Amino acid sequence: MKKISLFFLLISGIIFAQQSVLEQKINSITKDKNATVGISVLGFENGFRFNKNSDKKLPMQSVFKFHIAAAVLNEVDKGKLSLDQKIELNSSNLHDNTWSPLREKYPNGSKGVTLSEILEFTVAKSDNNGCDVLLNLLGGTKAVQDFMNSKGVKNFQIKFNEEEMHKDWNAQYENYSTTQSAVNVLKKFYDGKLLSKKSTDYLMQVMLSTSTGMNKIVEQLPKNTPVARKTGASGKNNAGLTGAENEIAIITLPSGTHYAIALFISNSTESNATNCKMISDISKAVWDYFNK
């Protein structure tokens, strides 16, 4: 009995020491940076948690497109929407002054774009026009809020769409989440507690195909690591302030186990490159921790 107790004490000591090394590494990355950095990590199989500023309500920017896509797919699960249904794109919903690969593909609009294509552009390519098309289908941001509330998602708020955020810099701060909320909702999603298995598998594949933010979470991870992710970024205002440089992800380890990570950088006067490098370096530090 005494040997068993000593063994568990030894293991606990090793784990604590490793966590301390991770914390020191992350603190060295964020040290002297003029920014609020929110970090949450959740090991799915082992329950490991790391949190720093994880209770701060920080602007999501395009990270909220994950929540919007989930709300849309919930309506698909209920039979109220179909991924095959056709949606018209025209000058009323293809705005010029915003990030939109969808508009580049359909510069003159189209009457026959499927909901699935719009959703995939919105999540994997972070299309702003596609985002607002999805919100219009749902009846507005309140539908997303109500869905997340119904699933027990805490410390999450969505009030404004992309068009409204583009008109008012401060609107982004009303679309907030904590990083702890972000990793918790990713775990609910992974566990099939948000959507049907079919919709969960579909959205997971879309997130695995994300092409934005290659200089953030995935930059220093081994090539071909499965990372289901959603990025978000505000850019800078006229005063040189970054409202948000964010990413959330579910990462599959070589062992086949998983962890969720949420990294939100807010109110930063650092350069865009520095903000993204912080995310990249923290992601690598967490990867190294899980692979020891």
N, C-alpha and C positions, 0 to 999 in steps of 0.2 A: 504493500500500500504506500509505504514511504517512497519507494522507487518511482511509482507512478506519479505521485505528487511532485517529486523532484523533476521528473521528465516534463510535466506540464509547466512547471515554473521555468524550466530552461527554454521551452518553446515560446512561452509568453514573453520571456526576456528578449529572445531573438527577434520576434515580431515587433516588439516595442522599439528595439534598437533600429530595425529597418525603417519603421515609420518615422522615427526621429531623423534619420538620414534623409528620407523623402521630404520631410518638412523643412529641414535645413536647406536642401537643394532648391526647393520652391521659393523659400524666403530669399535666397541669394539671387534668384531670377527676378523677383519683384522689387528687391531692395532699391531704394532711391528713385523709383519710377513715380512720376507725378500722374498717378492714375489710381482709380479704385479697381482692384482686381478680385473678382469673385470666382471661387474654385470649389467644385464638388466632384468627388469620385465615389462611385459605388460598385463594389465587386458583386456580381450577380450570384455567383455560387458560394462565395465565402463570406459575404456580408461586410467586407472591408469598407470602411468609410474614411474619407479625408475631406475636410471642409475648411475653407478660409473665406471669411466675409460671405458665407453661404446664406445668411439670413437677410442680406441687403436686397431690396427690390430694385433691380437694375433694368434698364431698357433692353428689350429683346431684339429690336429691329427684325430682320427676316427670319430669325429663329422661330418666330410665331407662325411661320408657314407650315411647320410641322403640326402644330395644334390645329391650324385651319384645315390641313389635308386630312387629319384624323376625323375632324367634325364632318367633312364632306363624305368620307368613307363610311362613317356611321349612318349617314342618310342612304348611302348605297346599300349597306347591310339591311336597312329597314325597307328597302324597295322603293324609296321615294326619289332616288336618283339612280342613274345607270352610267357606268363608265363608258358605254357605247353611245350615249345620247350626244346629239350634235348641237354645238353652240356657235352662234354667229359672232364673228369678230369684225368690227368695223371702226370707224373713226371715233365712235362714242366710247369704246373701251380699249382702244389701242393708242394710248397717249404717247406723245413724242418725247416729253422731257423726263424720261425715267428709264431704268434698266429693263430691257425687254427683248431677249432673244426671240420670243414669240412674235413680236412685231417685225423683227428682221426676217423671219421666215415667211410671214404673211403681211408684207408691207401694204398691200391693197385690201387686206381683210380676207375673210372667207366665211362661207355659210355652213361649212361642214367640218368643223374641228371638234373632235371628240373630247368629252370631259377628261378621259384618261390622258390625252396628250397635254391638255392645259394643266392638269395636276402634276404631270411629270416635269413640264417646263417650270412650274411654280416651285417645286421642291428641289429637283436636281440642278436646275439652272438659276434658281432664285428669281424667277420672272415676276416683276411687280405688277404688270398688267394682268397676268394670269391670276395672281393673288386676289386682286379686286374682283375679277370675274367669278372666282370661287366664292368670295364673300357675298357677292350679289345673289348668287344661286342659293346661298344659305339664308339670305334675308338680313345680312349684316353681322357685325362683330358679336352682338349679343347672343347669337346662336352658338358661336364658338365658346363664349364664356359659360353659357348654360350647360353645354355638353361637358366641359371640363369640370364644372361644379358638380355635375351629376356623377362624375367618376371619382370624386373626392380629391381632385387636384387643388392643392392649397397654394397660396402666395403667387397666384397667376392672375393677371388682368389684361384684357384686350378691349380697347375702346375705339381705336382709330384704324382706318385702312391705309394702304400705301399712299393713295392720292392725298389724303388728309395729312399724313406725316410729311409729305413733300412740301406742303403749304405752310406748315408750322413746325419749326424745329423742336419746340417743347412738347409736341404731341407724343413723340416717341417715349417720353418718360411716363406716360399714362398706359403704355403697353409694356408691362413689366413682368418679370419673374425673378425669383431667387434661383441661384444655381442648384440649391438643394431640391427645389420644386422640379427643376428641369431633369435631374437624374432620376428622381422618383417617378416622373411621368414616363420616362424612357423605360424604366423597369416595368411599370404597368403595361406599357405597350408590348414589350418583349414577352411578358407573361400571358399575353392574350386577354388582358383585362380592360382594354379600351375598345377593341374591334374583334370581328370574327377572325378565324384563322386565315381565311382567304384574303381578307383585307389587310390583316397584319403582315402576311407574307408579301403581298403586293407592295405595300408602303415600304417595307424593309428593302425590297429590291430597288425601289426608286431611290431611297436614301443611299444605298450602296453605290449608285451610279452618279452621285453628286460630283459636279465638276468645278464648283466654285471653291475658293479658299484653299488652294493647293499649297499655300505657304503657311498654313496654320496647323491643325491637329495632325494631318497626315504627312507633313513635310519630312519629318525625321524618322517615321516608322518604316519598318522593312517593306519593300515593294510587295504588292499583292496582299497586304494585310487587309482583311475584310473590315471596313469602317463604314457604318451606316450613320450618316451625319447630316446636319443642317447648319448652315452658316448665317451670319448676320453682320451688317456693318452700316454705320451711319454716314461715313465720310466725315469731313471736318466742316465746321461752320466758319463764318468770317473771322472769328476770334481765334481760330486755330485749335478749337476744341473738338475732340472725337467723343460723340455721345455714346457710341457702342462699337466694339469690335469683338464679335462673339462666335462661339461654335459649341454645339452639343453633338455627342456621338455615342454610339454603341460599338465597342471594339472587340473583335474576336481574337483571343490569344492563340499561340501555336498549340497549346494544350487543349483547345476547344472550349475553354471557359471564356467568360465575357466580363467586361466592365463598362459602365457608363461614365462619361466625363462631360462636365459643363464648365466652360471658361468664358466669363463675361468681363470685358475690360470697358470701364465707363469713365466719362469725364476726364479723359486723358489729354495732356498737352504734349505727349510724346509723338514721334512721327508714326505714320501708318506702318512703316517697316518695323519699328521698335515694338509696336503693339502686337503685330503678327508674330514677331520673333518670340515675344513672351509666351504666346499661346503655343507655338511650336516647341519651345524649350520645356515648358511645363508638361506638355503631352509626352515628350521623350522621357522626362524624368519619371512620370507615372508608368510608362511602358517598361522602363528599366526595373522599376520596383516590382511589378507583377511578374517579370521574367527572371527574377533572382531565385 
